[in-house]
Amino acid sequence: MKCIVGLGNPGKKYDKTRHNIGFMVIDEILQSNQWDLDKEKFQGEYTISRVNGEKLILLKPQTFMNLSGESVRPILDYYDIPPENLLVIFDDLDLPTGKIRLRQKGGHGGHNGIRSIIDQLGTKDFKRLRIGVGRPETNMSIVNYVLSTFAKKEQEAVHKSIRQAAEASLTWLEKPFSEVMNEWNK
């Protein structure tokens, strides 16, 4: 069994913000497969599906970004999913808008959602899919920037990166993660 988690903040006011791009990827996977988040537990919304014989959990934590680990750990514990079968999708300020990057493991890089998951799991050994949201071009604070929506000129790149991230995530169900990284980290 594998678990794909998209990070974001719950509530309509955060729907299309940069920080919620992980939620957007989960939504893309759900829509393209005609699935729904049909369960609410573990401080999250999730579904269990099967892809090529592999059981898959898709999770959107409802804890707010900085407490994401409080949703991720209980679901992994309950379904006995090891951290190496976890893929977390989240926004990255250090990548240009629209760029995706996959990693086997690593630190939190200043991302509070990832920090929370590392703290809760007690390990850095889980897979990540980072989606570039760029950095503010003005003196806007980082908090205000990640809680803002994408500019009109960014929309095409954002939609493309969401589709790519969804496809890369599902490819992981069929291929070793190292192959998925080689295919998508260009």
C-alpha positions in Angstrom: 0.0 0.0 0.0 1.2 3.5 -0.9 0.1 6.9 0.3 0.2 10.1 -1.7 -0.4 13.3 0.4 -1.0 16.7 -1.1 -0.3 19.6 1.3 -2.4 22.7 1.7 -4.7 24.6 4.0 -8.4 23.7 4.4 -11.1 26.2 3.6 -12.4 28.1 0.6 -10.3 31.2 1.2 -7.1 29.1 0.6 -8.4 27.1 -2.4 -6.3 28.5 -5.3 -3.3 29.8 -3.3 0.3 28.8 -4.0 0.5 27.0 -0.7 -2.4 24.7 -1.8 -0.8 23.3 -4.9 -0.4 19.9 -3.2 -4.2 19.9 -2.8 -4.6 20.9 -6.5 -2.5 17.8 -7.6 -4.7 15.5 -5.4 -7.8 17.1 -7.0 -6.2 16.4 -10.5 -5.6 12.8 -9.7 -9.1 12.4 -8.3 -10.7 14.1 -11.3 -8.7 12.2 -13.9 -9.7 8.8 -12.3 -13.2 9.8 -11.4 -12.5 9.2 -7.7 -13.8 11.2 -4.7 -12.4 11.9 -1.2 -15.0 9.7 0.5 -13.5 9.4 4.0 -12.9 11.8 6.8 -10.7 10.6 9.6 -7.2 11.2 10.9 -7.8 15.0 10.6 -7.9 14.6 6.9 -10.0 13.8 3.8 -8.9 10.7 1.9 -9.9 7.8 -0.3 -8.5 4.4 -0.9 -8.3 3.2 -4.5 -6.5 0.5 -6.4 -4.2 1.1 -9.3 -2.7 -1.9 -11.2 -3.3 -4.1 -8.2 -1.6 -1.6 -5.8 -3.7 -0.1 -3.0 -3.4 3.6 -2.8 -4.4 6.2 -0.3 -4.8 9.8 -1.4 -4.9 12.3 1.5 -5.5 16.0 2.0 -4.7 16.9 5.6 -7.2 19.3 7.1 -4.9 20.4 9.9 -3.5 23.5 8.2 -0.1 23.3 6.7 2.1 23.7 9.8 0.5 20.7 11.4 0.4 18.4 8.4 2.2 15.6 10.3 -0.7 15.3 12.7 -2.8 13.9 9.9 -0.1 12.0 8.0 1.3 10.0 10.9 -2.0 8.6 12.2 -3.1 7.4 8.7 0.3 5.7 8.1 0.2 4.1 11.5 -3.4 2.9 11.1 -2.8 1.3 7.6 0.7 0.2 8.5 2.3 2.1 5.7 6.1 2.5 6.0 7.5 6.0 5.4 9.3 4.8 2.2 5.8 4.2 0.7 4.8 7.9 1.3 4.9 10.6 -1.3 4.3 14.2 -0.2 3.4 16.9 -2.8 4.0 20.5 -1.8 4.9 24.0 -2.9 8.5 25.1 -3.2 9.7 28.8 -3.3 13.1 27.8 -4.6 11.8 26.4 -7.9 10.5 28.6 -10.7 6.7 28.5 -11.1 5.7 25.4 -13.0 8.8 23.3 -12.4 8.5 20.0 -10.6 11.2 18.1 -8.8 11.1 14.7 -7.2 13.4 13.5 -4.3 13.8 10.3 -2.4 14.3 12.0 1.0 15.8 15.2 2.5 15.4 17.9 5.0 12.4 20.3 5.3 14.1 23.2 3.5 12.2 25.7 5.6 8.8 24.2 4.6 6.7 24.0 7.8 4.4 21.3 6.5 7.4 19.0 5.7 9.0 19.9 9.1 5.8 18.8 10.8 5.8 15.5 8.9 9.5 14.8 9.7 8.8 15.6 13.4 5.8 13.3 13.6 7.4 10.4 11.7 10.8 10.8 13.3 12.4 10.3 9.8 13.3 12.2 6.7 13.1 9.1 4.6 9.9 9.7 2.6 9.5 10.7 -1.0 8.7 14.3 -2.1 7.4 16.0 -5.1 8.1 19.7 -5.0 6.2 22.1 -7.3 7.7 25.5 -8.0 5.8 28.5 -7.0 8.7 31.0 -7.4 9.5 33.8 -5.1 7.9 37.2 -4.8 9.2 39.8 -7.2 8.2 42.6 -4.7 8.8 43.1 -1.0 5.8 41.0 -0.3 6.3 38.8 2.8 6.7 35.1 2.2 3.6 34.3 4.2 1.5 36.7 2.1 3.0 35.4 -1.1 2.3 31.7 -0.5 -1.2 32.6 0.6 -1.8 34.5 -2.6 -3.2 33.2 -5.9 -1.2 32.7 -9.0 -1.0 35.6 -11.4 -2.8 35.3 -14.8 0.6 35.0 -16.6 1.5 32.0 -14.4 -1.7 30.0 -15.0 -0.5 28.0 -18.0 2.7 26.9 -16.3 0.8 26.1 -13.0 -1.8 23.9 -14.8 1.0 22.1 -16.7 2.9 21.4 -13.5 -0.2 20.1 -11.7 -0.9 17.7 -14.6 2.8 16.6 -14.6 2.9 16.1 -10.8 -0.3 14.0 -11.0 1.1 11.9 -13.8 4.5 11.4 -12.0 2.7 10.5 -8.8 0.7 7.7 -10.5 3.8 6.5 -12.4 5.4 5.7 -9.0 2.7 3.0 -8.6 4.2 1.2 -11.7 7.9 2.0 -11.5 10.6 2.4 -9.0 10.8 5.9 -7.7 14.4 6.3 -9.0 13.0 5.7 -12.5 10.2 8.2 -12.0 12.8 10.8 -10.8 14.9 10.2 -13.9 11.9 10.6 -16.1 10.6 13.8 -14.6 13.6 15.7 -13.1 14.6 17.4 -16.3 
